[in-house]
Amino acid sequence: MGFREVAKMAGIDPLSCTLVTQCVNFHGHQLLKQLTSSHPKDFETLNLKEVDYKVYKARIPEISKQPSVTRNELINFISDKCPSLFVPRETESLKGGDDDYGIRDRSSNLPPLEYFMRVMSHLKRDVFFKTVQRGDVLYVRVTSYVHDLLCTVKVQAAVGTTVRDLFDTDIKAHLRLEDTDPEPADRDDLGRWMLRTRLCVEVLEVDASDNYLLVGTKGVAIHSHLKDKVKLGKATLSNRPPILSEMENRSIKSYSQALEKLVTFNNPRSIRHLAGKFNLNLYSHTSLMDSLKHKFSEREMYKSVRKAQMSRWAHKSVADGVVFFKRGQHEEAFQCLNKALQIDTENVEAFVAKGALLANFGSLEKAVENFEEALKYNPTHNNAQKYICETLVELGKQLEEENKIEEAEKNFKKCLSINPNHAAGKEALRKITQKNEDRSEIVQDVLQDLIDIEEEFNSRKRHRTSSTSKSSPAAKREARGSEIKEPTPAPEPSTRSRSRSKSLSPLSKKLQMQEGKWLPPTTINTTSSFMAPNLAVPPPSVDLAVPPPTIDANYNYPPPGWPPTTMVTAPPVTTMYPPPTAYTMLPQGPAVSSSTYSSREDEEYKARVDQFLKNLEEDRSVEKKDRSKKKHSRGRESRSQKKT
């Protein structure tokens, strides 16, 4: 359903024929052709008989100076906004009575818009002759005489409901002597107004085709609502509007300066008064333009428009940065990309370009951060996905060479999470997974070897301990004692002592094993050669130091009762030798205790473990050298590629 059907349903005319005619006459046949092709149904019933292109023909010199692109954009805009621009509206002029609120204030202090817009003089003249009517009030100045009964005046301004600035136009009007009554002090010998006299006149006749005006000062044609407010005749500085003097002297510099002088502008009630005059609701979204009476879409709000504008500026800086990078001016390229991100903090292209530049310089981690920022604002950006996957794979390979396997595996998995079909990422993850499996097998073998060594050591230790305890003299003595005397059952130890003996350390257990061993008697003076110098605890031995027999004083030999045939006469004892104070031990070999066996096995176990770890470290150093060689060769290849 087009605008024409909607307009008929709403009870209004489709388009205003007068507005369309004026616009076509101003812009020419090109606009009419565009309107009829874009809105054929809306222009079927329009009566465009008054289209003559006179204004357009007069504007041909001006149009020839305008760029064709600008003109085409304007025509396209008018065609697109045709339903809003050419809708008929009922206008009501504010005339006298209660409706003149602020008119005197504005006409006295506020210049018209053309005063600030610097409109060209010929355009002002054309608009003036289109709008001037009989009865309008003009301020003129006498410039010359045509003959004795007719003089020429130059129009300076038009006043009334609207004020026109015509000081810089060359609009002339005729003033007949019969249509005016000069004062005696201001007329010459022939009864005409003197030259350079300022007058306030009324329009008597107007011919827009010939730009002809006839004016007078007798008040025969002035509008009724202006009769009591305007005095026709000679205009002095005191009785003419003050705004005319300011327009003539060009003393007002800006529109805001003129508004601040208005009494109604500083009155807050003026807003409500004007809103009531134009039927505007101050508490809802409203406007005098039909196209602005509805709520704007989000993309037309200032934030969206501003964002789009900043994005265009940022794209320009990104393009400059790419150009600098291709030239080899890397510092300038970084400056342009940083400037783009300052202008638009969410510019995806700037993040992608900066990440690519950082990746080329080897800063892979920072490059990944920039690519992630780009994907944050546009997850489907093709270049960002492509570059971040390649960078993650390269970063993972570097971490793998540095033996950071877990971090390298994370990068490969991250690459595949972004692009599951990335071939290089799949291959790298497969290799590192295989390498992890091989390493786990190697670790298991190493641990198994260590366990075997530990078990072997423990078994040998248990064997030595048992054999030592069985062959010790204390054990043999205990065995002999058990054959002679039946052992009495020892009292059962308490639970507390049993738990304490179980929790003893190995050293405490060794010391406890030495408790109750043999020590030399206190009556025997043992020499330093008796004890082995390398033993911490005296070795266990048989009690060979039996005290010597003593000789009784009543002892006689032979004993009484022996047969005389067996009696042997002993030689007389002349010297008595005292018994020896001590007996020397029989020569023995070096004694070995259980602690000696333990220390020897500990040293052997430690030596085997040290040798195993040394071999493992040598294998790792060889692998590390191979990796460093590969890394240096890859670096040389990349540098040679950059140079080429």
SESEFI-611836 format. One record per residue (C-alpha): x, y, z; residue number from 1. Coordinates in pm, 1 decimal. Layout:
<atoms>
X, Y, Z, NUM
...
</atoms>
This chain:
<atoms>
0.0, 0.0, 0.0, 1
153.6, 331.9, -113.5, 2
138.2, 674.2, 41.4, 3
-157.2, 767.1, -182.6, 4
-379.9, 489.9, -43.3, 5
-276.8, 570.4, 313.5, 6
-349.9, 938.6, 257.7, 7
-696.7, 864.5, 119.0, 8
-775.8, 641.5, 414.8, 9
-664.1, 921.0, 648.4, 10
-890.1, 1172.5, 468.9, 11
-616.5, 1403.0, 338.7, 12
-491.1, 1494.6, -6.8, 13
-206.9, 1276.3, -134.5, 14
33.0, 1556.7, -230.1, 15
21.4, 1932.6, -251.7, 16
15.6, 2041.1, -616.6, 17
140.0, 2387.7, -528.7, 18
444.0, 2262.0, -338.2, 19
535.0, 2013.8, -612.6, 20
503.2, 2283.3, -882.0, 21
726.5, 2526.0, -693.3, 22
990.3, 2260.3, -630.7, 23
991.4, 2139.8, -993.8, 24
1015.1, 2494.2, -1127.2, 25
1316.6, 2550.7, -902.3, 26
1507.3, 2224.1, -967.6, 27
1406.5, 2158.2, -1329.3, 28
1291.6, 1865.4, -1538.7, 29
1540.0, 1622.7, -1380.9, 30
1351.9, 1634.1, -1050.9, 31
1013.2, 1586.7, -1220.0, 32
1143.8, 1282.0, -1406.4, 33
1280.5, 1133.1, -1083.0, 34
952.9, 1194.4, -895.1, 35
729.0, 1043.0, -1162.8, 36
947.8, 731.3, -1189.5, 37
974.7, 682.5, -810.7, 38
611.8, 762.5, -719.7, 39
399.7, 699.8, -1029.8, 40
70.3, 645.3, -844.3, 41
109.6, 959.0, -633.4, 42
161.4, 1182.5, -942.1, 43
-126.6, 1044.7, -1150.9, 44
-385.8, 1293.0, -1021.8, 45
-157.2, 1595.8, -978.5, 46
-232.7, 1896.7, -1198.7, 47
108.2, 2035.0, -1288.6, 48
-5.5, 2282.1, -1555.0, 49
183.6, 2574.5, -1400.5, 50
523.9, 2412.9, -1447.7, 51
722.5, 2652.7, -1671.1, 52
1084.1, 2619.0, -1541.6, 53
1133.6, 2996.6, -1537.8, 54
1316.7, 2993.0, -1206.2, 55
1527.7, 2699.7, -1319.1, 56
1629.8, 2878.5, -1639.9, 57
1733.5, 3182.6, -1437.0, 58
1944.0, 2957.3, -1216.3, 59
2132.4, 2785.8, -1498.1, 60
2454.0, 2993.8, -1449.1, 61
2448.8, 2908.7, -1081.6, 62
2371.8, 2540.3, -1140.7, 63
2660.2, 2506.9, -1386.8, 64
2902.6, 2588.7, -1104.0, 65
2768.3, 2318.0, -874.5, 66
2918.2, 1964.1, -876.4, 67
2693.1, 1713.5, -1049.4, 68
2732.4, 1470.3, -756.3, 69
2590.0, 1722.7, -510.6, 70
2297.4, 1800.0, -737.5, 71
2213.7, 1431.7, -786.3, 72
2225.2, 1370.3, -410.9, 73
1981.9, 1658.6, -353.7, 74
1737.7, 1532.0, -615.9, 75
1751.7, 1178.9, -471.8, 76
1686.0, 1315.6, -123.8, 77
1378.0, 1510.3, -242.6, 78
1248.3, 1201.7, -423.5, 79
1293.5, 977.4, -118.2, 80
1129.6, 1226.6, 120.6, 81
851.2, 1321.3, -120.4, 82
561.2, 1203.7, 104.5, 83
693.1, 1416.9, 391.9, 84
794.8, 1726.5, 195.8, 85
486.9, 1774.2, -23.1, 86
207.0, 1701.0, 224.0, 87
-40.8, 1995.1, 234.4, 88
-49.4, 2181.2, 563.3, 89
-287.9, 2438.3, 700.3, 90
-90.9, 2747.4, 795.3, 91
-230.8, 3018.7, 1014.0, 92
-60.4, 3356.4, 1035.7, 93
-53.8, 3535.8, 1365.8, 94
-245.4, 3856.7, 1309.8, 95
-327.0, 4115.1, 1573.2, 96
-531.5, 4076.4, 1887.0, 97
-422.0, 3806.2, 2128.6, 98
-210.3, 3631.8, 1863.8, 99
58.9, 3898.7, 1842.9, 100
247.4, 3761.4, 2143.8, 101
611.2, 3847.4, 2087.5, 102
568.1, 3989.1, 1735.9, 103
666.2, 4340.9, 1834.8, 104
960.3, 4205.6, 2028.8, 105
1081.8, 3995.3, 1737.0, 106
1024.6, 4259.5, 1472.2, 107
1219.7, 4508.9, 1678.2, 108
1519.4, 4297.4, 1779.2, 109
1541.1, 3979.9, 1566.1, 110
1669.0, 3999.1, 1207.2, 111
1535.5, 3752.4, 949.6, 112
1724.0, 3430.5, 873.3, 113
1857.3, 3559.7, 539.7, 114
2053.8, 3817.8, 738.0, 115
2263.6, 3539.7, 893.6, 116
2261.8, 3300.0, 598.1, 117
2424.9, 3544.3, 356.0, 118
2172.5, 3466.3, 82.7, 119
2261.6, 3593.7, -263.2, 120
2089.6, 3917.8, -365.5, 121
1917.7, 3782.9, -678.8, 122
1761.3, 3502.4, -476.5, 123
1631.4, 3754.2, -223.9, 124
1481.8, 3958.2, -510.1, 125
1307.7, 3657.8, -660.6, 126
1161.3, 3551.5, -327.7, 127
1048.6, 3907.0, -253.7, 128
849.8, 3946.7, -577.1, 129
689.9, 3605.0, -522.1, 130
570.1, 3692.3, -172.8, 131
499.1, 4069.7, -183.2, 132
133.0, 4167.1, -190.5, 133
-75.8, 4483.2, -208.2, 134
-93.2, 4647.2, 132.2, 135
250.3, 4531.0, 253.8, 136
469.3, 4787.6, 432.5, 137
815.3, 4873.1, 296.3, 138
1094.4, 5098.3, 411.0, 139
1253.5, 5278.8, 116.0, 140
1490.6, 5562.2, 34.8, 141
1448.4, 5822.1, -243.7, 142
1730.0, 5782.2, -496.1, 143
1631.5, 5973.4, -816.5, 144
1359.2, 6148.8, -1013.8, 145
1208.3, 6011.8, -1333.3, 146
1023.3, 6334.2, -1410.7, 147
848.6, 6606.6, -1220.5, 148
565.5, 6383.2, -1098.9, 149
753.1, 6054.5, -1043.3, 150
1054.8, 5951.9, -834.0, 151
1242.4, 5627.3, -784.8, 152
1297.7, 5471.2, -442.8, 153
1522.2, 5183.7, -334.9, 154
1360.2, 4919.3, -117.1, 155
1557.8, 4848.0, 201.8, 156
1331.6, 4627.9, 410.4, 157
984.3, 4483.5, 436.3, 158
799.8, 4471.0, 768.2, 159
472.4, 4331.1, 894.1, 160
414.6, 3971.0, 999.8, 161
765.3, 3897.9, 865.9, 162
1072.9, 4117.0, 826.5, 163
1283.7, 4101.7, 507.6, 164
1642.4, 4217.4, 479.7, 165
1670.0, 4387.8, 137.1, 166
1954.2, 4633.8, 197.5, 167
2195.5, 4459.3, -38.2, 168
1936.8, 4409.0, -318.0, 169
1874.3, 4646.6, -605.0, 170
1494.5, 4652.1, -593.1, 171
1346.5, 4973.2, -726.2, 172
991.9, 5110.5, -691.9, 173
804.1, 5411.3, -830.7, 174
646.3, 5676.8, -611.8, 175
400.4, 5912.3, -784.5, 176
348.3, 6259.8, -652.9, 177
-29.8, 6205.1, -640.5, 178
14.7, 5901.8, -409.0, 179
210.1, 6091.5, -143.9, 180
190.9, 6411.5, 55.0, 181
539.9, 6534.4, 147.4, 182
584.5, 6762.0, 443.9, 183
689.4, 7118.0, 364.9, 184
1028.0, 7076.4, 531.1, 185
1108.9, 6762.1, 329.3, 186
997.2, 6858.6, -24.1, 187
1165.3, 7047.3, -301.5, 188
1035.6, 7330.9, -515.6, 189
822.0, 7092.4, -727.2, 190
660.1, 6931.4, -420.8, 191
856.4, 6609.3, -443.9, 192
1036.8, 6430.6, -163.6, 193
1396.7, 6538.1, -133.4, 194
1668.6, 6293.9, -231.5, 195
1803.6, 6049.1, 30.9, 196
1488.5, 6085.4, 238.5, 197
1386.1, 5764.2, 421.0, 198
1017.3, 5675.7, 385.3, 199
770.1, 5418.2, 512.4, 200
537.5, 5328.1, 224.8, 201
261.1, 5083.6, 129.7, 202
248.4, 4865.3, -178.3, 203
-15.9, 4977.7, -426.6, 204
60.7, 4764.3, -731.8, 205
294.6, 4470.0, -797.0, 206
389.5, 4287.8, -1116.5, 207
623.2, 3993.6, -1043.0, 208
683.9, 3917.8, -1410.6, 209
839.5, 4258.9, -1474.0, 210
963.4, 4320.3, -1119.4, 211
748.8, 4635.3, -1103.0, 212
633.8, 4803.5, -781.7, 213
417.1, 5109.2, -722.9, 214
411.7, 5249.0, -369.0, 215
243.7, 5535.9, -180.5, 216
210.8, 5695.5, 163.4, 217
-161.1, 5786.5, 189.6, 218
-274.0, 5455.2, 355.2, 219
-528.4, 5346.7, 97.6, 220
-411.0, 4983.2, 71.2, 221
-238.8, 4902.5, 403.5, 222
-361.3, 4598.4, 598.2, 223
-608.3, 4675.9, 871.2, 224
-405.4, 4514.6, 1147.9, 225
-107.8, 4739.1, 1059.5, 226
-287.2, 5076.6, 1033.4, 227
-258.1, 5158.1, 1402.5, 228
94.3, 5019.5, 1437.2, 229
274.4, 5170.8, 1139.8, 230
300.7, 5537.0, 1050.2, 231
339.5, 5600.5, 677.6, 232
548.4, 5889.4, 550.1, 233
887.4, 6008.1, 657.6, 234
1079.1, 5749.1, 865.0, 235
1317.1, 5875.3, 1128.1, 236
1549.9, 5684.4, 1352.7, 237
1307.2, 5728.4, 1639.5, 238
987.2, 5600.8, 1475.1, 239
1122.1, 5320.0, 1258.9, 240
1194.9, 4972.1, 1407.7, 241
1538.4, 4951.0, 1575.8, 242
1615.6, 4631.3, 1391.1, 243
1641.0, 4825.9, 1063.5, 244
1932.3, 5030.6, 1193.7, 245
2110.0, 4715.6, 1318.5, 246
2060.2, 4541.3, 983.2, 247
2184.9, 4847.4, 796.0, 248
2496.6, 4875.1, 1018.3, 249
2549.5, 4496.7, 1040.6, 250
2600.7, 4521.2, 1415.2, 251
2452.5, 4180.2, 1505.3, 252
2712.8, 3907.0, 1458.7, 253
2521.2, 3589.3, 1540.8, 254
2167.2, 3457.6, 1575.8, 255
2223.7, 3357.9, 1940.0, 256
2326.9, 3715.2, 2018.6, 257
1999.6, 3840.6, 1873.4, 258
1793.8, 3583.6, 2067.0, 259
1946.1, 3685.7, 2400.1, 260
1812.0, 4038.7, 2348.5, 261
1451.5, 3919.0, 2317.4, 262
1227.5, 3954.9, 2619.6, 263
1015.0, 3659.2, 2513.2, 264
1322.4, 3437.8, 2475.4, 265
1411.8, 3486.5, 2842.8, 266
1052.0, 3428.1, 2954.7, 267
992.5, 3057.3, 3035.9, 268
619.1, 3095.1, 2964.4, 269
698.2, 3163.9, 2598.8, 270
775.0, 2796.0, 2535.4, 271
434.4, 2684.2, 2659.1, 272
264.8, 2964.8, 2466.3, 273
430.6, 2873.1, 2136.5, 274
366.9, 2500.1, 2193.2, 275
-0.7, 2576.9, 2243.3, 276
-12.6, 2785.7, 1925.8, 277
130.3, 2502.2, 1718.7, 278
-57.6, 2221.4, 1900.8, 279
263.9, 2061.7, 2024.9, 280
279.2, 1833.9, 2327.7, 281
588.4, 1920.4, 2530.9, 282
576.7, 1591.3, 2720.8, 283
593.6, 1352.4, 2424.0, 284
797.7, 1297.9, 2109.4, 285
657.3, 1552.1, 1863.8, 286
765.5, 1775.7, 1580.3, 287
621.2, 2006.7, 1314.3, 288
765.8, 1780.0, 1043.3, 289
572.2, 1468.2, 957.1, 290
887.5, 1262.5, 917.5, 291
995.6, 1352.4, 1272.5, 292
667.1, 1283.7, 1451.6, 293
755.9, 921.2, 1519.3, 294
1033.6, 778.2, 1731.1, 295
1368.3, 740.6, 1559.7, 296
1521.3, 400.1, 1501.9, 297
1827.5, 304.0, 1702.0, 298
2062.3, 335.0, 1403.8, 299
1951.7, 697.2, 1357.1, 300
2024.4, 800.2, 1715.7, 301
2329.0, 1013.2, 1781.0, 302
2528.3, 737.2, 1946.5, 303
2497.3, 505.9, 1645.8, 304
2564.4, 786.7, 1401.8, 305
2865.8, 901.3, 1602.5, 306
2998.6, 546.3, 1620.2, 307
2968.6, 504.4, 1244.0, 308
3148.2, 834.6, 1190.5, 309
3434.2, 740.0, 1425.2, 310
3458.9, 402.6, 1254.3, 311
3512.1, 570.2, 915.9, 312
3786.7, 791.4, 1058.5, 313
3953.5, 491.3, 1220.8, 314
3944.6, 295.1, 892.7, 315
4135.8, 576.8, 726.6, 316
4412.1, 551.3, 989.4, 317
4419.9, 172.7, 947.8, 318
4465.3, 208.7, 572.1, 319
4752.3, 453.0, 628.4, 320
4913.9, 209.5, 873.1, 321
4898.9, -74.4, 619.1, 322
5062.5, 148.3, 357.5, 323
5344.7, 238.2, 599.0, 324
5397.7, -127.8, 685.7, 325
5431.2, -225.1, 318.3, 326
5691.9, 48.0, 278.7, 327
5888.5, -87.4, 575.5, 328
5812.3, 214.2, 798.5, 329
5709.1, 7.5, 1099.1, 330
5713.3, 284.0, 1358.8, 331
5476.7, 500.0, 1153.5, 332
5254.4, 195.6, 1098.5, 333
5224.0, 137.4, 1474.1, 334
5141.8, 504.8, 1528.7, 335
4860.6, 495.0, 1272.9, 336
4711.0, 176.9, 1419.8, 337
4726.1, 312.1, 1775.6, 338
4560.8, 632.8, 1654.5, 339
4283.2, 428.2, 1495.3, 340
4220.7, 248.1, 1825.6, 341
4214.2, 580.5, 2010.1, 342
3946.6, 708.1, 1773.1, 343
3740.5, 388.3, 1778.6, 344
3818.6, 150.2, 2064.7, 345
3609.0, -124.2, 1902.1, 346
3757.0, -108.1, 1551.4, 347
3806.1, -469.8, 1443.9, 348
4027.4, -395.2, 1142.9, 349
4270.2, -198.4, 1360.4, 350
4305.9, -490.6, 1605.3, 351
4361.4, -738.3, 1320.6, 352
4622.3, -519.3, 1147.9, 353
4806.3, -451.9, 1474.7, 354
4805.5, -821.5, 1564.3, 355
4949.2, -914.1, 1224.3, 356
5219.7, -651.1, 1263.0, 357
5314.0, -779.4, 1609.9, 358
5321.4, -1138.9, 1484.3, 359
5566.1, -1043.0, 1210.1, 360
5797.9, -898.6, 1477.0, 361
5780.2, -1214.3, 1689.9, 362
5553.0, -1080.4, 1967.1, 363
5317.3, -1374.7, 1935.8, 364
5148.5, -1343.5, 2276.1, 365
5058.4, -974.9, 2220.5, 366
4942.8, -1060.8, 1869.4, 367
4707.8, -1324.0, 2009.8, 368
4565.2, -1065.8, 2252.6, 369
4485.1, -826.6, 1964.2, 370
4323.0, -1103.8, 1760.6, 371
4111.7, -1201.7, 2061.7, 372
3994.2, -840.3, 2097.5, 373
3895.2, -839.4, 1730.3, 374
3698.0, -1162.8, 1770.7, 375
3534.6, -1020.6, 2082.3, 376
3361.5, -751.0, 1875.2, 377
3319.3, -960.8, 1558.3, 378
3336.2, -1337.8, 1625.6, 379
3293.8, -1423.2, 1255.0, 380
3576.0, -1207.5, 1117.6, 381
3759.0, -1428.2, 865.3, 382
4104.4, -1267.0, 883.2, 383
4099.3, -1255.5, 1263.6, 384
4015.1, -1628.3, 1283.8, 385
4279.0, -1717.4, 1025.0, 386
4560.8, -1511.7, 1181.1, 387
4493.0, -1614.5, 1540.9, 388
4498.5, -1986.0, 1448.7, 389
4831.0, -1951.1, 1268.2, 390
4976.9, -1749.2, 1554.9, 391
4859.7, -1998.8, 1818.6, 392
5017.8, -2287.6, 1628.1, 393
5349.2, -2103.1, 1596.8, 394
5341.1, -2001.6, 1963.8, 395
5268.1, -2361.4, 2064.5, 396
5566.6, -2487.1, 1865.3, 397
5795.3, -2238.1, 2039.2, 398
5666.6, -2345.3, 2379.4, 399
5717.0, -2707.6, 2281.2, 400
6080.6, -2636.3, 2194.9, 401
6118.8, -2471.8, 2535.5, 402
5985.1, -2798.8, 2689.0, 403
5664.2, -2627.0, 2809.1, 404
5446.0, -2910.4, 2692.0, 405
5126.8, -2824.8, 2883.6, 406
5118.7, -2462.6, 2762.4, 407
5190.8, -2572.2, 2406.0, 408
4905.1, -2822.9, 2419.5, 409
4668.7, -2551.3, 2547.1, 410
4753.4, -2328.4, 2248.4, 411
4690.8, -2610.3, 2001.5, 412
4355.2, -2690.3, 2161.4, 413
4261.4, -2322.1, 2160.7, 414
4338.5, -2305.9, 1788.4, 415
4109.7, -2602.0, 1721.4, 416
3833.5, -2450.6, 1936.4, 417
3831.7, -2150.2, 1701.0, 418
3867.8, -2351.8, 1381.0, 419
3815.2, -2727.9, 1429.7, 420
3930.5, -2794.9, 1070.9, 421
4268.9, -2622.8, 1099.8, 422
4514.0, -2874.9, 950.6, 423
4834.1, -2741.1, 1112.6, 424
4668.9, -2730.3, 1456.1, 425
4545.6, -3088.6, 1423.1, 426
4888.1, -3214.8, 1318.7, 427
5068.7, -3028.1, 1598.2, 428
4824.5, -3157.8, 1860.1, 429
4862.9, -3513.4, 1730.1, 430
5242.5, -3495.1, 1749.4, 431
5250.1, -3350.2, 2098.3, 432
4997.0, -3610.6, 2217.4, 433
5213.4, -3887.7, 2076.4, 434
5520.0, -3734.8, 2238.7, 435
5338.8, -3718.9, 2573.8, 436
5250.4, -4086.5, 2544.7, 437
5613.4, -4174.0, 2467.3, 438
5731.8, -3963.6, 2759.8, 439
5482.5, -4133.2, 2990.7, 440
5614.8, -4473.0, 2881.7, 441
5971.1, -4356.9, 2946.8, 442
5873.5, -4227.5, 3289.7, 443
5704.3, -4556.3, 3369.4, 444
6017.5, -4746.5, 3267.4, 445
6233.0, -4518.9, 3483.1, 446
6005.5, -4563.7, 3780.2, 447
6003.4, -4939.8, 3728.7, 448
6384.9, -4945.6, 3722.1, 449
6397.4, -4747.8, 4045.8, 450
6146.2, -4984.7, 4204.0, 451
6351.6, -5285.9, 4095.8, 452
6669.4, -5133.0, 4244.1, 453
6484.6, -5058.9, 4567.2, 454
6346.4, -5411.1, 4591.6, 455
6687.6, -5561.3, 4521.8, 456
6844.2, -5344.6, 4789.6, 457
6576.2, -5436.2, 5046.0, 458
6607.7, -5808.3, 4973.4, 459
6987.5, -5800.0, 5011.7, 460
6954.3, -5599.6, 5329.1, 461
6711.2, -5850.7, 5478.4, 462
6942.0, -6141.9, 5380.0, 463
7249.1, -5978.4, 5537.9, 464
7062.9, -5898.7, 5855.2, 465
6933.8, -6252.5, 5899.6, 466
7270.6, -6415.8, 5824.5, 467
7452.6, -6182.2, 6065.3, 468
7210.8, -6249.1, 6348.7, 469
7238.1, -6626.1, 6301.8, 470
7623.1, -6639.8, 6299.0, 471
7685.2, -6397.4, 6585.8, 472
7843.6, -6536.6, 6914.2, 473
7556.0, -6393.1, 7113.7, 474
7312.3, -6605.7, 6915.2, 475
7526.1, -6916.8, 6965.5, 476
7556.9, -6846.4, 7338.6, 477
7183.0, -6804.8, 7363.9, 478
7138.8, -7135.4, 7177.9, 479
7374.2, -7317.0, 7422.4, 480
7198.7, -7160.5, 7715.5, 481
6865.9, -7277.5, 7588.7, 482
6999.6, -7639.0, 7573.8, 483
7127.3, -7629.8, 7935.3, 484
6845.0, -7441.2, 8098.6, 485
6489.5, -7413.6, 7994.9, 486
6410.1, -7047.2, 7943.5, 487
6148.8, -6894.6, 8162.5, 488
5874.8, -6714.2, 7977.8, 489
5932.9, -6340.4, 7974.5, 490
5657.8, -6111.2, 8080.5, 491
5444.1, -5996.7, 7787.9, 492
5537.2, -5638.0, 7686.9, 493
5271.1, -5377.9, 7701.4, 494
5091.7, -5244.6, 7398.2, 495
5255.1, -4907.1, 7447.1, 496
5613.3, -5046.7, 7439.1, 497
5530.7, -5265.2, 7138.6, 498
5394.9, -4971.4, 6939.6, 499
5700.8, -4766.2, 7037.5, 500
5942.7, -5031.8, 6913.0, 501
5758.0, -5050.9, 6584.3, 502
5790.6, -4675.0, 6530.2, 503
6170.4, -4667.1, 6579.1, 504
6389.3, -4521.6, 6304.5, 505
6645.3, -4743.9, 6124.3, 506
6934.3, -4592.6, 6323.5, 507
6750.5, -4652.8, 6650.6, 508
6681.3, -5009.0, 6543.5, 509
7056.1, -5064.7, 6477.8, 510
7145.1, -4924.1, 6819.7, 511
6880.3, -5140.0, 6980.8, 512
7034.8, -5446.4, 6812.8, 513
7367.7, -5369.6, 6986.6, 514
7210.0, -5366.5, 7332.1, 515
7316.0, -5663.6, 7555.2, 516
7632.2, -5734.9, 7354.0, 517
7958.4, -5841.6, 7524.6, 518
8186.8, -5586.0, 7690.5, 519
8527.0, -5666.8, 7849.0, 520
8522.4, -5727.4, 8224.5, 521
8631.0, -5441.6, 8441.6, 522
8911.5, -5651.7, 8598.3, 523
9085.5, -5701.0, 8263.0, 524
9313.1, -5427.2, 8134.9, 525
9255.9, -5453.7, 7761.5, 526
9503.7, -5304.3, 7523.0, 527
9430.6, -5089.5, 7217.8, 528
9505.7, -5387.5, 6996.2, 529
9218.2, -5580.0, 7152.8, 530
8948.0, -5366.1, 6983.1, 531
8938.0, -5316.5, 6605.0, 532
8994.3, -4947.0, 6540.7, 533
8732.7, -4934.1, 6265.0, 534
8442.4, -5066.0, 6473.5, 535
8205.4, -4837.1, 6650.5, 536
8073.4, -5113.5, 6880.6, 537
8298.9, -5382.3, 7050.3, 538
8267.1, -5711.7, 6862.3, 539
8095.9, -5998.8, 7030.2, 540
8343.6, -6280.0, 7146.6, 541
8361.2, -6587.1, 7361.9, 542
8448.8, -6535.6, 7730.8, 543
8808.8, -6677.5, 7715.2, 544
8956.6, -6466.2, 7995.7, 545
8897.0, -6717.9, 8276.7, 546
9060.6, -6616.0, 8607.3, 547
9379.4, -6828.8, 8688.9, 548
9363.8, -7082.0, 8972.2, 549
9500.0, -6981.2, 9309.8, 550
9747.3, -7203.7, 9514.3, 551
9631.3, -7304.9, 9855.4, 552
9882.9, -7263.5, 10139.8, 553
9810.1, -7615.4, 10283.3, 554
9844.4, -7778.3, 9946.1, 555
10093.5, -8076.4, 9938.4, 556
10191.5, -8294.4, 9658.3, 557
10140.6, -8579.3, 9617.3, 558
9808.9, -8614.7, 9777.4, 559
9789.1, -8851.0, 10066.3, 560
9688.8, -9205.7, 9981.9, 561
9873.0, -9229.9, 9652.8, 562
10081.3, -9547.0, 9602.7, 563
10450.9, -9495.1, 9655.9, 564
10533.6, -9638.9, 9318.4, 565
10375.8, -9343.6, 9152.4, 566
10530.1, -9086.5, 9371.3, 567
10775.0, -8856.3, 9202.8, 568
11000.8, -8641.1, 9402.0, 569
10960.2, -8277.3, 9294.2, 570
11254.1, -8048.9, 9290.6, 571
11259.5, -7787.6, 9556.4, 572
11085.6, -7458.6, 9465.2, 573
11315.0, -7175.2, 9518.4, 574
11120.5, -6897.3, 9334.0, 575
10749.1, -6826.2, 9332.3, 576
10603.6, -6645.5, 9020.7, 577
10291.7, -6439.8, 9065.4, 578
9997.6, -6528.4, 8847.9, 579
9945.6, -6320.1, 8529.6, 580
9709.1, -6036.0, 8571.6, 581
9549.3, -6082.9, 8228.5, 582
9541.1, -6312.0, 7931.4, 583
9591.0, -6190.8, 7580.1, 584
9327.1, -6270.2, 7317.0, 585
9396.0, -6516.6, 7043.1, 586
9472.8, -6353.1, 6708.8, 587
9150.1, -6299.7, 6511.3, 588
9062.1, -6162.7, 6172.6, 589
8893.3, -5818.3, 6130.1, 590
8545.4, -5833.3, 6274.4, 591
8252.1, -5712.3, 6057.4, 592
7928.9, -5592.7, 6211.8, 593
7579.9, -5560.3, 6063.3, 594
7616.5, -5178.2, 6041.5, 595
7914.7, -5224.7, 5808.4, 596
7703.7, -5434.6, 5572.8, 597
7426.9, -5174.5, 5586.6, 598
7654.7, -4880.4, 5504.6, 599
7817.0, -5073.1, 5220.1, 600
7477.5, -5156.0, 5064.6, 601
7361.0, -4795.9, 5106.5, 602
7664.0, -4670.0, 4920.1, 603
7614.0, -4924.6, 4643.4, 604
7244.9, -4831.1, 4607.9, 605
7325.7, -4460.7, 4600.4, 606
7595.2, -4513.1, 4337.5, 607
7357.1, -4705.3, 4111.9, 608
7082.7, -4438.8, 4144.0, 609
7333.8, -4158.5, 4075.2, 610
7458.6, -4337.5, 3765.9, 611
7102.1, -4389.6, 3642.6, 612
7010.7, -4020.9, 3689.7, 613
7335.8, -3912.9, 3524.9, 614
7257.0, -4120.8, 3215.9, 615
6905.3, -3975.2, 3207.9, 616
7038.1, -3618.0, 3230.4, 617
7283.0, -3682.3, 2946.2, 618
6996.6, -3802.0, 2725.7, 619
6797.3, -3486.8, 2806.1, 620
7093.0, -3257.3, 2729.1, 621
7134.8, -3425.4, 2389.6, 622
6764.1, -3369.5, 2312.6, 623
6790.3, -3006.2, 2425.5, 624
7088.1, -2945.3, 2196.1, 625
6894.4, -3092.9, 1905.2, 626
6597.9, -2864.7, 1977.5, 627
6820.6, -2554.3, 1999.0, 628
6982.1, -2643.5, 1665.1, 629
6638.8, -2676.3, 1504.2, 630
6528.8, -2344.8, 1655.1, 631
6837.0, -2159.0, 1528.0, 632
6799.4, -2309.0, 1183.0, 633
6432.4, -2203.7, 1173.0, 634
6528.2, -1851.0, 1282.1, 635
6789.2, -1827.8, 1005.4, 636
6533.8, -1942.8, 749.7, 637
6274.1, -1684.6, 864.9, 638
6531.8, -1404.4, 855.9, 639
6640.9, -1500.6, 507.8, 640
6276.4, -1504.5, 393.0, 641
6220.7, -1152.7, 535.8, 642
6527.3, -1022.5, 355.8, 643
6408.8, -1169.5, 27.5, 644
</atoms>
